[in-house]
Amino acid sequence: MGEIEGELITIPDVIGEVVGWRAWTVIAPHSPHPRLRSAVAATTVGLENAIWPTNRWMTAICPRRGHMPADVPTAGCSCGLYAAASLDHLLAI
Ligand SMILES: [Zn+2]
């Protein structure tokens, strides 16, 4: 079980692909290289880590406790890469 801002949630362990929904803001939409930035993650992981990378995999980080990337997600910590389970769930959060 994980915790997000005081709310206990059940996070299932999954081996394999999952589909998740995230909300994005387009940065510099009129430039030759517009980018996608998480609509909510900039406040928790910092602006640089909230931008969807174009030349590497997006990986989960631990901005609060500094767990090593190979250890993320760590039990008892809120680190990880979050997404809503459905469009309805995304619109509700
Ligand atoms: Zn952590």
PDB file of the backbone (N, CA, C, O) and the ligand in Angstrom, with CONECT records:
HET     ZN  A 101       1
ATOM      1  N   MET A   1       0.842  -1.170   0.000  1.00  0.00           N
ATOM      2  CA  MET A   1       0.000   0.000   0.000  1.00  0.00           C
ATOM      3  C   MET A   1       0.893   1.240   0.000  1.00  0.00           C
ATOM      4  O   MET A   1       1.880   1.279   0.734  1.00  0.00           O
ATOM      5  N   GLY A   2       0.577   2.225  -0.784  1.00  0.00           N
ATOM      6  CA  GLY A   2       1.338   3.458  -0.855  1.00  0.00           C
ATOM      7  C   GLY A   2       0.557   4.607  -0.256  1.00  0.00           C
ATOM      8  O   GLY A   2      -0.592   4.443   0.154  1.00  0.00           O
ATOM      9  N   GLU A   3       1.187   5.777  -0.205  1.00  0.00           N
ATOM     10  CA  GLU A   3       0.518   6.943   0.344  1.00  0.00           C
ATOM     11  C   GLU A   3       0.836   8.155  -0.513  1.00  0.00           C
ATOM     12  O   GLU A   3       2.003   8.429  -0.794  1.00  0.00           O
ATOM     13  N   ILE A   4      -0.185   8.879  -0.928  1.00  0.00           N
ATOM     14  CA  ILE A   4      -0.014  10.103  -1.684  1.00  0.00           C
ATOM     15  C   ILE A   4      -0.726  11.205  -0.922  1.00  0.00           C
ATOM     16  O   ILE A   4      -1.950  11.200  -0.792  1.00  0.00           O
ATOM     17  N   GLU A   5       0.066  12.156  -0.415  1.00  0.00           N
ATOM     18  CA  GLU A   5      -0.470  13.310   0.301  1.00  0.00           C
ATOM     19  C   GLU A   5      -1.511  12.899   1.337  1.00  0.00           C
ATOM     20  O   GLU A   5      -2.609  13.454   1.379  1.00  0.00           O
ATOM     21  N   GLY A   6      -1.157  11.919   2.174  1.00  0.00           N
ATOM     22  CA  GLY A   6      -2.019  11.512   3.260  1.00  0.00           C
ATOM     23  C   GLY A   6      -3.113  10.543   2.898  1.00  0.00           C
ATOM     24  O   GLY A   6      -3.842  10.087   3.779  1.00  0.00           O
ATOM     25  N   GLU A   7      -3.255  10.209   1.615  1.00  0.00           N
ATOM     26  CA  GLU A   7      -4.299   9.285   1.192  1.00  0.00           C
ATOM     27  C   GLU A   7      -3.680   7.915   0.950  1.00  0.00           C
ATOM     28  O   GLU A   7      -2.787   7.783   0.113  1.00  0.00           O
ATOM     29  N   LEU A   8      -4.139   6.892   1.672  1.00  0.00           N
ATOM     30  CA  LEU A   8      -3.633   5.544   1.474  1.00  0.00           C
ATOM     31  C   LEU A   8      -4.284   4.938   0.242  1.00  0.00           C
ATOM     32  O   LEU A   8      -5.505   4.974   0.089  1.00  0.00           O
ATOM     33  N   ILE A   9      -3.461   4.385  -0.633  1.00  0.00           N
ATOM     34  CA  ILE A   9      -3.960   3.775  -1.850  1.00  0.00           C
ATOM     35  C   ILE A   9      -3.321   2.409  -2.014  1.00  0.00           C
ATOM     36  O   ILE A   9      -2.219   2.176  -1.517  1.00  0.00           O
ATOM     37  N   THR A  10      -3.992   1.513  -2.695  1.00  0.00           N
ATOM     38  CA  THR A  10      -3.450   0.203  -2.986  1.00  0.00           C
ATOM     39  C   THR A  10      -2.785   0.247  -4.342  1.00  0.00           C
ATOM     40  O   THR A  10      -3.419   0.601  -5.336  1.00  0.00           O
ATOM     41  N   ILE A  11      -1.506  -0.111  -4.393  1.00  0.00           N
ATOM     42  CA  ILE A  11      -0.749  -0.113  -5.641  1.00  0.00           C
ATOM     43  C   ILE A  11      -0.394  -1.563  -5.959  1.00  0.00           C
ATOM     44  O   ILE A  11       0.413  -2.169  -5.254  1.00  0.00           O
ATOM     45  N   PRO A  12      -0.989  -2.129  -7.016  1.00  0.00           N
ATOM     46  CA  PRO A  12      -0.703  -3.535  -7.333  1.00  0.00           C
ATOM     47  C   PRO A  12       0.685  -3.696  -7.946  1.00  0.00           C
ATOM     48  O   PRO A  12       1.158  -2.826  -8.678  1.00  0.00           O
ATOM     49  N   ASP A  13       1.328  -4.818  -7.640  1.00  0.00           N
ATOM     50  CA  ASP A  13       2.580  -5.162  -8.304  1.00  0.00           C
ATOM     51  C   ASP A  13       2.248  -5.736  -9.666  1.00  0.00           C
ATOM     52  O   ASP A  13       1.383  -6.606  -9.770  1.00  0.00           O
ATOM     53  N   VAL A  14       2.913  -5.272 -10.709  1.00  0.00           N
ATOM     54  CA  VAL A  14       2.646  -5.721 -12.066  1.00  0.00           C
ATOM     55  C   VAL A  14       3.965  -6.012 -12.760  1.00  0.00           C
ATOM     56  O   VAL A  14       4.887  -5.196 -12.742  1.00  0.00           O
ATOM     57  N   ILE A  15       4.039  -7.171 -13.366  1.00  0.00           N
ATOM     58  CA  ILE A  15       5.180  -7.475 -14.224  1.00  0.00           C
ATOM     59  C   ILE A  15       4.649  -7.477 -15.644  1.00  0.00           C
ATOM     60  O   ILE A  15       3.873  -8.360 -16.008  1.00  0.00           O
ATOM     61  N   GLY A  16       5.046  -6.511 -16.450  1.00  0.00           N
ATOM     62  CA  GLY A  16       4.547  -6.414 -17.812  1.00  0.00           C
ATOM     63  C   GLY A  16       4.093  -5.007 -18.111  1.00  0.00           C
ATOM     64  O   GLY A  16       4.348  -4.083 -17.338  1.00  0.00           O
ATOM     65  N   GLU A  17       3.427  -4.846 -19.222  1.00  0.00           N
ATOM     66  CA  GLU A  17       2.996  -3.530 -19.655  1.00  0.00           C
ATOM     67  C   GLU A  17       1.705  -3.122 -18.966  1.00  0.00           C
ATOM     68  O   GLU A  17       0.844  -3.956 -18.684  1.00  0.00           O
ATOM     69  N   VAL A  18       1.586  -1.850 -18.705  1.00  0.00           N
ATOM     70  CA  VAL A  18       0.357  -1.284 -18.171  1.00  0.00           C
ATOM     71  C   VAL A  18       0.037  -0.030 -18.973  1.00  0.00           C
ATOM     72  O   VAL A  18       0.926   0.565 -19.581  1.00  0.00           O
ATOM     73  N   VAL A  19      -1.200   0.362 -18.976  1.00  0.00           N
ATOM     74  CA  VAL A  19      -1.618   1.603 -19.624  1.00  0.00           C
ATOM     75  C   VAL A  19      -1.979   2.589 -18.535  1.00  0.00           C
ATOM     76  O   VAL A  19      -2.735   2.263 -17.620  1.00  0.00           O
ATOM     77  N   GLY A  20      -1.439   3.799 -18.630  1.00  0.00           N
ATOM     78  CA  GLY A  20      -1.753   4.834 -17.666  1.00  0.00           C
ATOM     79  C   GLY A  20      -2.044   6.129 -18.383  1.00  0.00           C
ATOM     80  O   GLY A  20      -1.559   6.358 -19.491  1.00  0.00           O
ATOM     81  N   TRP A  21      -2.823   6.966 -17.763  1.00  0.00           N
ATOM     82  CA  TRP A  21      -3.194   8.263 -18.328  1.00  0.00           C
ATOM     83  C   TRP A  21      -2.489   9.372 -17.565  1.00  0.00           C
ATOM     84  O   TRP A  21      -2.480   9.377 -16.334  1.00  0.00           O
ATOM     85  N   ARG A  22      -1.896  10.315 -18.296  1.00  0.00           N
ATOM     86  CA  ARG A  22      -1.240  11.473 -17.692  1.00  0.00           C
ATOM     87  C   ARG A  22      -1.683  12.717 -18.443  1.00  0.00           C
ATOM     88  O   ARG A  22      -2.066  12.642 -19.610  1.00  0.00           O
ATOM     89  N   ALA A  23      -1.630  13.858 -17.775  1.00  0.00           N
ATOM     90  CA  ALA A  23      -2.007  15.139 -18.389  1.00  0.00           C
ATOM     91  C   ALA A  23      -0.734  15.922 -18.679  1.00  0.00           C
ATOM     92  O   ALA A  23       0.190  15.949 -17.866  1.00  0.00           O
ATOM     93  N   TRP A  24      -0.694  16.563 -19.851  1.00  0.00           N
ATOM     94  CA  TRP A  24       0.510  17.257 -20.297  1.00  0.00           C
ATOM     95  C   TRP A  24       0.217  18.696 -20.674  1.00  0.00           C
ATOM     96  O   TRP A  24      -0.897  19.044 -21.066  1.00  0.00           O
ATOM     97  N   THR A  25       1.247  19.525 -20.546  1.00  0.00           N
ATOM     98  CA  THR A  25       1.225  20.893 -21.029  1.00  0.00           C
ATOM     99  C   THR A  25       2.263  20.982 -22.132  1.00  0.00           C
ATOM    100  O   THR A  25       3.376  20.484 -21.962  1.00  0.00           O
ATOM    101  N   VAL A  26       1.930  21.606 -23.265  1.00  0.00           N
ATOM    102  CA  VAL A  26       2.898  21.779 -24.347  1.00  0.00           C
ATOM    103  C   VAL A  26       3.729  23.016 -24.053  1.00  0.00           C
ATOM    104  O   VAL A  26       3.197  24.113 -23.888  1.00  0.00           O
ATOM    105  N   ILE A  27       5.042  22.824 -23.989  1.00  0.00           N
ATOM    106  CA  ILE A  27       5.976  23.919 -23.747  1.00  0.00           C
ATOM    107  C   ILE A  27       6.489  24.416 -25.089  1.00  0.00           C
ATOM    108  O   ILE A  27       6.868  23.620 -25.948  1.00  0.00           O
ATOM    109  N   ALA A  28       6.501  25.719 -25.267  1.00  0.00           N
ATOM    110  CA  ALA A  28       6.967  26.348 -26.507  1.00  0.00           C
ATOM    111  C   ALA A  28       6.295  25.736 -27.736  1.00  0.00           C
ATOM    112  O   ALA A  28       6.978  25.211 -28.616  1.00  0.00           O
ATOM    113  N   PRO A  29       4.968  25.799 -27.804  1.00  0.00           N
ATOM    114  CA  PRO A  29       4.249  25.135 -28.897  1.00  0.00           C
ATOM    115  C   PRO A  29       4.581  25.664 -30.286  1.00  0.00           C
ATOM    116  O   PRO A  29       4.365  24.960 -31.273  1.00  0.00           O
ATOM    117  N   HIS A  30       5.096  26.878 -30.389  1.00  0.00           N
ATOM    118  CA  HIS A  30       5.414  27.445 -31.700  1.00  0.00           C
ATOM    119  C   HIS A  30       6.881  27.322 -32.077  1.00  0.00           C
ATOM    120  O   HIS A  30       7.283  27.773 -33.150  1.00  0.00           O
ATOM    121  N   SER A  31       7.689  26.719 -31.210  1.00  0.00           N
ATOM    122  CA  SER A  31       9.114  26.544 -31.515  1.00  0.00           C
ATOM    123  C   SER A  31       9.283  25.303 -32.396  1.00  0.00           C
ATOM    124  O   SER A  31       8.353  24.504 -32.513  1.00  0.00           O
ATOM    125  N   PRO A  32      10.442  25.129 -33.012  1.00  0.00           N
ATOM    126  CA  PRO A  32      10.676  23.930 -33.826  1.00  0.00           C
ATOM    127  C   PRO A  32      10.702  22.652 -32.991  1.00  0.00           C
ATOM    128  O   PRO A  32      10.554  21.554 -33.528  1.00  0.00           O
ATOM    129  N   HIS A  33      10.893  22.795 -31.668  1.00  0.00           N
ATOM    130  CA  HIS A  33      11.001  21.617 -30.811  1.00  0.00           C
ATOM    131  C   HIS A  33      10.103  21.753 -29.577  1.00  0.00           C
ATOM    132  O   HIS A  33      10.603  21.876 -28.459  1.00  0.00           O
ATOM    133  N   PRO A  34       8.787  21.730 -29.772  1.00  0.00           N
ATOM    134  CA  PRO A  34       7.905  21.803 -28.610  1.00  0.00           C
ATOM    135  C   PRO A  34       8.091  20.557 -27.738  1.00  0.00           C
ATOM    136  O   PRO A  34       8.440  19.488 -28.241  1.00  0.00           O
ATOM    137  N   ARG A  35       7.862  20.697 -26.467  1.00  0.00           N
ATOM    138  CA  ARG A  35       8.044  19.588 -25.527  1.00  0.00           C
ATOM    139  C   ARG A  35       6.780  19.401 -24.703  1.00  0.00           C
ATOM    140  O   ARG A  35       5.945  20.299 -24.595  1.00  0.00           O
ATOM    141  N   LEU A  36       6.663  18.213 -24.126  1.00  0.00           N
ATOM    142  CA  LEU A  36       5.558  17.919 -23.226  1.00  0.00           C
ATOM    143  C   LEU A  36       6.062  17.945 -21.794  1.00  0.00           C
ATOM    144  O   LEU A  36       7.086  17.343 -21.470  1.00  0.00           O
ATOM    145  N   ARG A  37       5.333  18.648 -20.942  1.00  0.00           N
ATOM    146  CA  ARG A  37       5.666  18.685 -19.520  1.00  0.00           C
ATOM    147  C   ARG A  37       4.452  18.220 -18.731  1.00  0.00           C
ATOM    148  O   ARG A  37       3.324  18.631 -19.005  1.00  0.00           O
ATOM    149  N   SER A  38       4.694  17.362 -17.752  1.00  0.00           N
ATOM    150  CA  SER A  38       3.606  16.891 -16.903  1.00  0.00           C
ATOM    151  C   SER A  38       2.858  18.078 -16.320  1.00  0.00           C
ATOM    152  O   SER A  38       3.467  19.043 -15.859  1.00  0.00           O
ATOM    153  N   ALA A  39       1.547  18.001 -16.344  1.00  0.00           N
ATOM    154  CA  ALA A  39       0.733  19.096 -15.834  1.00  0.00           C
ATOM    155  C   ALA A  39       0.817  19.204 -14.316  1.00  0.00           C
ATOM    156  O   ALA A  39       0.492  20.252 -13.758  1.00  0.00           O
ATOM    157  N   VAL A  40       1.245  18.142 -13.639  1.00  0.00           N
ATOM    158  CA  VAL A  40       1.267  18.182 -12.174  1.00  0.00           C
ATOM    159  C   VAL A  40       2.627  17.860 -11.573  1.00  0.00           C
ATOM    160  O   VAL A  40       2.898  18.275 -10.447  1.00  0.00           O
ATOM    161  N   ALA A  41       3.487  17.143 -12.271  1.00  0.00           N
ATOM    162  CA  ALA A  41       4.718  16.642 -11.657  1.00  0.00           C
ATOM    163  C   ALA A  41       5.754  17.723 -11.396  1.00  0.00           C
ATOM    164  O   ALA A  41       6.637  17.507 -10.567  1.00  0.00           O
ATOM    165  N   ALA A  42       5.696  18.879 -12.058  1.00  0.00           N
ATOM    166  CA  ALA A  42       6.719  19.909 -11.879  1.00  0.00           C
ATOM    167  C   ALA A  42       6.804  20.362 -10.426  1.00  0.00           C
ATOM    168  O   ALA A  42       7.866  20.794  -9.977  1.00  0.00           O
ATOM    169  N   THR A  43       5.709  20.272  -9.689  1.00  0.00           N
ATOM    170  CA  THR A  43       5.735  20.696  -8.286  1.00  0.00           C
ATOM    171  C   THR A  43       6.345  19.641  -7.377  1.00  0.00           C
ATOM    172  O   THR A  43       6.743  19.952  -6.254  1.00  0.00           O
ATOM    173  N   THR A  44       6.425  18.391  -7.843  1.00  0.00           N
ATOM    174  CA  THR A  44       6.956  17.325  -6.986  1.00  0.00           C
ATOM    175  C   THR A  44       8.337  16.850  -7.407  1.00  0.00           C
ATOM    176  O   THR A  44       9.138  16.487  -6.546  1.00  0.00           O
ATOM    177  N   VAL A  45       8.644  16.839  -8.685  1.00  0.00           N
ATOM    178  CA  VAL A  45       9.938  16.310  -9.134  1.00  0.00           C
ATOM    179  C   VAL A  45      10.825  17.388  -9.755  1.00  0.00           C
ATOM    180  O   VAL A  45      11.953  17.099 -10.156  1.00  0.00           O
ATOM    181  N   GLY A  46      10.338  18.618  -9.842  1.00  0.00           N
ATOM    182  CA  GLY A  46      11.111  19.687 -10.445  1.00  0.00           C
ATOM    183  C   GLY A  46      10.832  19.770 -11.934  1.00  0.00           C
ATOM    184  O   GLY A  46      10.464  18.780 -12.566  1.00  0.00           O
ATOM    185  N   LEU A  47      11.010  20.961 -12.487  1.00  0.00           N
ATOM    186  CA  LEU A  47      10.671  21.222 -13.880  1.00  0.00           C
ATOM    187  C   LEU A  47      11.426  20.310 -14.845  1.00  0.00           C
ATOM    188  O   LEU A  47      10.818  19.759 -15.763  1.00  0.00           O
ATOM    189  N   GLU A  48      12.735  20.139 -14.659  1.00  0.00           N
ATOM    190  CA  GLU A  48      13.530  19.338 -15.596  1.00  0.00           C
ATOM    191  C   GLU A  48      13.045  17.893 -15.660  1.00  0.00           C
ATOM    192  O   GLU A  48      12.981  17.310 -16.742  1.00  0.00           O
ATOM    193  N   ASN A  49      12.707  17.318 -14.528  1.00  0.00           N
ATOM    194  CA  ASN A  49      12.279  15.917 -14.494  1.00  0.00           C
ATOM    195  C   ASN A  49      10.822  15.737 -14.887  1.00  0.00           C
ATOM    196  O   ASN A  49      10.365  14.606 -15.052  1.00  0.00           O
ATOM    197  N   ALA A  50      10.090  16.823 -15.040  1.00  0.00           N
ATOM    198  CA  ALA A  50       8.687  16.730 -15.436  1.00  0.00           C
ATOM    199  C   ALA A  50       8.520  16.771 -16.951  1.00  0.00           C
ATOM    200  O   ALA A  50       7.414  16.567 -17.452  1.00  0.00           O
ATOM    201  N   ILE A  51       9.602  17.033 -17.690  1.00  0.00           N
ATOM    202  CA  ILE A  51       9.529  17.103 -19.148  1.00  0.00           C
ATOM    203  C   ILE A  51       9.746  15.725 -19.746  1.00  0.00           C
ATOM    204  O   ILE A  51      10.694  15.025 -19.388  1.00  0.00           O
ATOM    205  N   TRP A  52       8.858  15.336 -20.666  1.00  0.00           N
ATOM    206  CA  TRP A  52       8.962  14.029 -21.308  1.00  0.00           C
ATOM    207  C   TRP A  52      10.224  14.004 -22.172  1.00  0.00           C
ATOM    208  O   TRP A  52      10.344  14.813 -23.092  1.00  0.00           O
ATOM    209  N   PRO A  53      11.167  13.099 -21.901  1.00  0.00           N
ATOM    210  CA  PRO A  53      12.418  13.084 -22.666  1.00  0.00           C
ATOM    211  C   PRO A  53      12.203  12.587 -24.090  1.00  0.00           C
ATOM    212  O   PRO A  53      11.331  11.757 -24.348  1.00  0.00           O
ATOM    213  N   THR A  54      13.001  13.100 -24.994  1.00  0.00           N
ATOM    214  CA  THR A  54      12.876  12.675 -26.392  1.00  0.00           C
ATOM    215  C   THR A  54      14.032  11.777 -26.832  1.00  0.00           C
ATOM    216  O   THR A  54      13.967  11.174 -27.903  1.00  0.00           O
ATOM    217  N   ASN A  55      15.080  11.680 -26.030  1.00  0.00           N
ATOM    218  CA  ASN A  55      16.247  10.910 -26.453  1.00  0.00           C
ATOM    219  C   ASN A  55      16.632   9.816 -25.459  1.00  0.00           C
ATOM    220  O   ASN A  55      17.735   9.274 -25.526  1.00  0.00           O
ATOM    221  N   ARG A  56      15.747   9.500 -24.561  1.00  0.00           N
ATOM    222  CA  ARG A  56      16.005   8.445 -23.579  1.00  0.00           C
ATOM    223  C   ARG A  56      14.675   8.005 -22.982  1.00  0.00           C
ATOM    224  O   ARG A  56      13.651   8.660 -23.178  1.00  0.00           O
ATOM    225  N   TRP A  57      14.696   6.877 -22.244  1.00  0.00           N
ATOM    226  CA  TRP A  57      13.499   6.420 -21.554  1.00  0.00           C
ATOM    227  C   TRP A  57      13.175   7.375 -20.421  1.00  0.00           C
ATOM    228  O   TRP A  57      14.076   7.962 -19.822  1.00  0.00           O
ATOM    229  N   MET A  58      11.919   7.529 -20.131  1.00  0.00           N
ATOM    230  CA  MET A  58      11.541   8.265 -18.928  1.00  0.00           C
ATOM    231  C   MET A  58      11.664   7.298 -17.761  1.00  0.00           C
ATOM    232  O   MET A  58      11.114   6.198 -17.807  1.00  0.00           O
ATOM    233  N   THR A  59      12.369   7.692 -16.733  1.00  0.00           N
ATOM    234  CA  THR A  59      12.563   6.818 -15.590  1.00  0.00           C
ATOM    235  C   THR A  59      12.040   7.486 -14.327  1.00  0.00           C
ATOM    236  O   THR A  59      12.025   8.711 -14.212  1.00  0.00           O
ATOM    237  N   ALA A  60      11.622   6.673 -13.404  1.00  0.00           N
ATOM    238  CA  ALA A  60      11.133   7.184 -12.132  1.00  0.00           C
ATOM    239  C   ALA A  60      12.305   7.651 -11.283  1.00  0.00           C
ATOM    240  O   ALA A  60      13.397   7.087 -11.349  1.00  0.00           O
ATOM    241  N   ILE A  61      12.067   8.685 -10.485  1.00  0.00           N
ATOM    242  CA  ILE A  61      13.096   9.190  -9.584  1.00  0.00           C
ATOM    243  C   ILE A  61      12.511   9.316  -8.179  1.00  0.00           C
ATOM    244  O   ILE A  61      11.307   9.164  -7.970  1.00  0.00           O
ATOM    245  N   CYS A  62      13.384   9.596  -7.234  1.00  0.00           N
ATOM    246  CA  CYS A  62      12.966   9.800  -5.845  1.00  0.00           C
ATOM    247  C   CYS A  62      13.386  11.205  -5.422  1.00  0.00           C
ATOM    248  O   CYS A  62      14.502  11.396  -4.939  1.00  0.00           O
ATOM    249  N   PRO A  63      12.498  12.198  -5.600  1.00  0.00           N
ATOM    250  CA  PRO A  63      12.888  13.573  -5.286  1.00  0.00           C
ATOM    251  C   PRO A  63      12.938  13.878  -3.798  1.00  0.00           C
ATOM    252  O   PRO A  63      13.594  14.837  -3.393  1.00  0.00           O
ATOM    253  N   ARG A  64      12.271  13.099  -2.986  1.00  0.00           N
ATOM    254  CA  ARG A  64      12.198  13.440  -1.553  1.00  0.00           C
ATOM    255  C   ARG A  64      13.291  12.781  -0.729  1.00  0.00           C
ATOM    256  O   ARG A  64      13.887  13.427   0.134  1.00  0.00           O
ATOM    257  N   ARG A  65      13.567  11.501  -0.980  1.00  0.00           N
ATOM    258  CA  ARG A  65      14.530  10.788  -0.141  1.00  0.00           C
ATOM    259  C   ARG A  65      15.798  10.405  -0.893  1.00  0.00           C
ATOM    260  O   ARG A  65      16.747   9.913  -0.283  1.00  0.00           O
ATOM    261  N   GLY A  66      15.833  10.620  -2.200  1.00  0.00           N
ATOM    262  CA  GLY A  66      17.047  10.374  -2.972  1.00  0.00           C
ATOM    263  C   GLY A  66      17.395   8.913  -3.183  1.00  0.00           C
ATOM    264  O   GLY A  66      18.571   8.574  -3.315  1.00  0.00           O
ATOM    265  N   HIS A  67      16.385   8.032  -3.217  1.00  0.00           N
ATOM    266  CA  HIS A  67      16.680   6.631  -3.507  1.00  0.00           C
ATOM    267  C   HIS A  67      17.314   6.533  -4.887  1.00  0.00           C
ATOM    268  O   HIS A  67      16.983   7.296  -5.794  1.00  0.00           O
ATOM    269  N   MET A  68      18.230   5.581  -5.030  1.00  0.00           N
ATOM    270  CA  MET A  68      18.903   5.379  -6.305  1.00  0.00           C
ATOM    271  C   MET A  68      17.882   4.913  -7.344  1.00  0.00           C
ATOM    272  O   MET A  68      16.946   4.194  -6.993  1.00  0.00           O
ATOM    273  N   PRO A  69      18.039   5.307  -8.632  1.00  0.00           N
ATOM    274  CA  PRO A  69      17.070   4.933  -9.660  1.00  0.00           C
ATOM    275  C   PRO A  69      16.779   3.435  -9.719  1.00  0.00           C
ATOM    276  O   PRO A  69      15.644   3.041  -9.988  1.00  0.00           O
ATOM    277  N   ALA A  70      17.787   2.592  -9.473  1.00  0.00           N
ATOM    278  CA  ALA A  70      17.565   1.146  -9.519  1.00  0.00           C
ATOM    279  C   ALA A  70      16.673   0.675  -8.372  1.00  0.00           C
ATOM    280  O   ALA A  70      16.129  -0.427  -8.434  1.00  0.00           O
ATOM    281  N   ASP A  71      16.512   1.487  -7.329  1.00  0.00           N
ATOM    282  CA  ASP A  71      15.709   1.107  -6.165  1.00  0.00           C
ATOM    283  C   ASP A  71      14.313   1.723  -6.179  1.00  0.00           C
ATOM    284  O   ASP A  71      13.527   1.499  -5.258  1.00  0.00           O
ATOM    285  N   VAL A  72      14.001   2.493  -7.211  1.00  0.00           N
ATOM    286  CA  VAL A  72      12.692   3.154  -7.314  1.00  0.00           C
ATOM    287  C   VAL A  72      11.737   2.261  -8.098  1.00  0.00           C
ATOM    288  O   VAL A  72      12.100   1.776  -9.170  1.00  0.00           O
ATOM    289  N   PRO A  73      10.529   2.033  -7.593  1.00  0.00           N
ATOM    290  CA  PRO A  73       9.949   2.548  -6.361  1.00  0.00           C
ATOM    291  C   PRO A  73      10.418   1.755  -5.136  1.00  0.00           C
ATOM    292  O   PRO A  73      10.647   0.548  -5.216  1.00  0.00           O
ATOM    293  N   THR A  74      10.553   2.435  -4.029  1.00  0.00           N
ATOM    294  CA  THR A  74      10.953   1.822  -2.768  1.00  0.00           C
ATOM    295  C   THR A  74       9.740   1.734  -1.855  1.00  0.00           C
ATOM    296  O   THR A  74       8.990   2.698  -1.706  1.00  0.00           O
ATOM    297  N   ALA A  75       9.556   0.570  -1.249  1.00  0.00           N
ATOM    298  CA  ALA A  75       8.442   0.389  -0.314  1.00  0.00           C
ATOM    299  C   ALA A  75       8.543   1.425   0.797  1.00  0.00           C
ATOM    300  O   ALA A  75       9.631   1.676   1.316  1.00  0.00           O
ATOM    301  N   GLY A  76       7.433   2.020   1.161  1.00  0.00           N
ATOM    302  CA  GLY A  76       7.395   2.999   2.231  1.00  0.00           C
ATOM    303  C   GLY A  76       7.734   4.406   1.775  1.00  0.00           C
ATOM    304  O   GLY A  76       7.740   5.331   2.588  1.00  0.00           O
ATOM    305  N   CYS A  77       8.016   4.587   0.492  1.00  0.00           N
ATOM    306  CA  CYS A  77       8.341   5.907  -0.057  1.00  0.00           C
ATOM    307  C   CYS A  77       7.342   6.209  -1.174  1.00  0.00           C
ATOM    308  O   CYS A  77       6.762   5.291  -1.755  1.00  0.00           O
ATOM    309  N   SER A  78       7.143   7.474  -1.468  1.00  0.00           N
ATOM    310  CA  SER A  78       6.192   7.843  -2.520  1.00  0.00           C
ATOM    311  C   SER A  78       6.849   7.934  -3.891  1.00  0.00           C
ATOM    312  O   SER A  78       6.208   8.365  -4.849  1.00  0.00           O
ATOM    313  N   CYS A  79       8.127   7.535  -4.004  1.00  0.00           N
ATOM    314  CA  CYS A  79       8.815   7.677  -5.285  1.00  0.00           C
ATOM    315  C   CYS A  79       8.252   6.713  -6.327  1.00  0.00           C
ATOM    316  O   CYS A  79       7.707   5.661  -5.990  1.00  0.00           O
ATOM    317  N   GLY A  80       8.391   7.085  -7.581  1.00  0.00           N
ATOM    318  CA  GLY A  80       7.892   6.257  -8.667  1.00  0.00           C
ATOM    319  C   GLY A  80       7.433   7.119  -9.814  1.00  0.00           C
ATOM    320  O   GLY A  80       7.651   8.330  -9.822  1.00  0.00           O
ATOM    321  N   LEU A  81       6.809   6.507 -10.764  1.00  0.00           N
ATOM    322  CA  LEU A  81       6.263   7.191 -11.930  1.00  0.00           C
ATOM    323  C   LEU A  81       4.762   6.966 -11.893  1.00  0.00           C
ATOM    324  O   LEU A  81       4.305   5.826 -11.979  1.00  0.00           O
ATOM    325  N   TYR A  82       3.996   8.028 -11.766  1.00  0.00           N
ATOM    326  CA  TYR A  82       2.565   7.913 -11.526  1.00  0.00           C
ATOM    327  C   TYR A  82       1.741   8.197 -12.773  1.00  0.00           C
ATOM    328  O   TYR A  82       2.122   9.001 -13.624  1.00  0.00           O
ATOM    329  N   ALA A  83       0.609   7.522 -12.860  1.00  0.00           N
ATOM    330  CA  ALA A  83      -0.366   7.756 -13.916  1.00  0.00           C
ATOM    331  C   ALA A  83      -1.729   7.348 -13.386  1.00  0.00           C
ATOM    332  O   ALA A  83      -1.838   6.521 -12.481  1.00  0.00           O
ATOM    333  N   ALA A  84      -2.756   7.934 -13.957  1.00  0.00           N
ATOM    334  CA  ALA A  84      -4.117   7.553 -13.597  1.00  0.00           C
ATOM    335  C   ALA A  84      -4.483   6.261 -14.327  1.00  0.00           C
ATOM    336  O   ALA A  84      -3.970   5.986 -15.412  1.00  0.00           O
ATOM    337  N   ALA A  85      -5.353   5.489 -13.737  1.00  0.00           N
ATOM    338  CA  ALA A  85      -5.730   4.199 -14.301  1.00  0.00           C
ATOM    339  C   ALA A  85      -6.684   4.321 -15.483  1.00  0.00           C
ATOM    340  O   ALA A  85      -6.792   3.395 -16.288  1.00  0.00           O
ATOM    341  N   SER A  86      -7.376   5.451 -15.597  1.00  0.00           N
ATOM    342  CA  SER A  86      -8.336   5.639 -16.692  1.00  0.00           C
ATOM    343  C   SER A  86      -8.519   7.134 -16.918  1.00  0.00           C
ATOM    344  O   SER A  86      -8.076   7.946 -16.106  1.00  0.00           O
ATOM    345  N   LEU A  87      -9.163   7.494 -18.007  1.00  0.00           N
ATOM    346  CA  LEU A  87      -9.434   8.900 -18.276  1.00  0.00           C
ATOM    347  C   LEU A  87     -10.324   9.491 -17.193  1.00  0.00           C
ATOM    348  O   LEU A  87     -10.102  10.621 -16.758  1.00  0.00           O
ATOM    349  N   ASP A  88     -11.335   8.736 -16.752  1.00  0.00           N
ATOM    350  CA  ASP A  88     -12.219   9.223 -15.675  1.00  0.00           C
ATOM    351  C   ASP A  88     -11.421   9.483 -14.406  1.00  0.00           C
ATOM    352  O   ASP A  88     -11.635  10.486 -13.726  1.00  0.00           O
ATOM    353  N   HIS A  89     -10.482   8.558 -14.082  1.00  0.00           N
ATOM    354  CA  HIS A  89      -9.646   8.731 -12.901  1.00  0.00           C
ATOM    355  C   HIS A  89      -8.765   9.969 -13.055  1.00  0.00           C
ATOM    356  O   HIS A  89      -8.612  10.738 -12.106  1.00  0.00           O
ATOM    357  N   LEU A  90      -8.183  10.170 -14.243  1.00  0.00           N
ATOM    358  CA  LEU A  90      -7.332  11.337 -14.482  1.00  0.00           C
ATOM    359  C   LEU A  90      -8.114  12.632 -14.292  1.00  0.00           C
ATOM    360  O   LEU A  90      -7.623  13.576 -13.673  1.00  0.00           O
ATOM    361  N   LEU A  91      -9.322  12.671 -14.823  1.00  0.00           N
ATOM    362  CA  LEU A  91     -10.132  13.893 -14.708  1.00  0.00           C
ATOM    363  C   LEU A  91     -10.573  14.150 -13.271  1.00  0.00           C
ATOM    364  O   LEU A  91     -10.879  15.283 -12.898  1.00  0.00           O
ATOM    365  N   ALA A  92     -10.601  13.081 -12.465  1.00  0.00           N
ATOM    366  CA  ALA A  92     -11.039  13.233 -11.070  1.00  0.00           C
ATOM    367  C   ALA A  92      -9.915  13.713 -10.154  1.00  0.00           C
ATOM    368  O   ALA A  92     -10.187  14.214  -9.062  1.00  0.00           O
ATOM    369  N   ILE A  93      -8.647  13.568 -10.581  1.00  0.00           N
ATOM    370  CA  ILE A  93      -7.536  13.945  -9.681  1.00  0.00           C
ATOM    371  C   ILE A  93      -6.874  15.241 -10.044  1.00  0.00           C
ATOM    372  O   ILE A  93      -5.935  15.665  -9.371  1.00  0.00           O
TER     373      ILE A  93
HETATM  374 ZN    ZN A 101      12.026   7.080  -2.657  1.00  0.00          ZN2+
END
